[in-house]
Amino acid sequence: MRWTMSQDKPPTPLDDLGKRLSALRREGGANQAAGPGASTPKTAGGWAFRLSVEMVAGLVVGGGMGWLLDRWLGTSPVCLLVFFLLGAAAGTLNVFRTAKEMNRDDTPKS
């Protein structure tokens, strides 16, 4: 049987998946604004852990990228130093953004 423009097509599995995802997003509510799977820590220890992970991740990713580029290009410590500094800057920026988020969450709502 051939489908024409006037006939309704049967729903595909992807259509059904899209509808289910939309329903789950509506149920998610407030956490959806922060991104998928993102949540804010509730304790001081949680914030400290998040800040340290943000900084260490920037350093490790930047250093790792620099090390790999040095091995690939044969430029011994140049890329490692440059990308380590870029990773440190990115980590510091992420910590600053997280600290702003902490401050915003702590301000009383009127």
N, C-alpha and C positions, 0 to 999 in steps of 0.2 A: 504494500500500500504506500502510496506517495503522499507526502504532506504538502498542502498548499497554504498560501498566505491566509486564507479565510479560516482554516482549521486550527484548533488549538493543539500545540505540540505537547506531548506527554512530559511531565516534569523529569528533569535529569537529576542524577545524584548530586551534582554541583549546585543546582538550584535549591535542593533540600538542605544542603550543607550551609549555603548562604543564609537561609532563613533561620536555621538553628544558631548560627553564629550571631546573627543580629539579636535574637532573643537573649542569648547569654550576655551580650554586651549591655543590653538594657538592664538586665538583672544585676550586672556588676556595679553600676552606678558610680559612686564617688571615686573608687580606685581606678576606673578607666581613664580618668583625666591624667593620672600620673604615668600611664603607660601600662602595657600588658605585664602582669606579674609584679609590678612595682608596689611597694608599700613603704610607709614611713615608720621608722623605729619608734617605740613607745617609751623606752627607758634611756637613761644617760649612757649606759653601757652599749646599747644598740647604736646610738648616734656615734659613739667613739669608735666602735667597730666599723661602721659604715665609712667614717672619715678616713680611718687608717687604710681600709681596702681601696678607697678612691685614690689615695696617694700612691700606695704600693702598685696598684694596677697601672697607673700612668708610667711609673718608673720601669716596671717590668716590660710593658709593651714597647715603650720607647727604646729601652736598652736592647731588647730582643730584636727589634727591627733594625737598629743600627748594627748590631753584631752580624745579623744575616746579610745585610748590605755590604759590610766590610768583607765578609768571606766571599761573597759573590763578585765584588768589584776589585778585591785585593788592596783596599785602602785601609791599612791596619787599624788605627784607633780613631780615624776621622769621623766616620759615620756613627760609630758607637757613641762618641762624645756628643755629637750634634743631636742625635736622636734621644740620647739620655736626657739632655737638657730640655729638648722639646717635650719629652714625657714628664719631666719634673714640672714644666710650666703647665701642661695639661692637667696633671694631678692637682697642682695648686689651684688652678681655675675651678676644677670640680669640687675641691674642698670648700672654696669660697662660695660657690653656688649652693652647696649643701648647707653651709652655715647660714646663708641667707634664708634658705627654706626652714631651717630650725628656728630662726628668729621670727619668721612669718607665722609659723605654727604656734609659737609661744605668746604672740600678742593677743590680748583679749579682744574678742569680737563684740562690738557694741550694737 
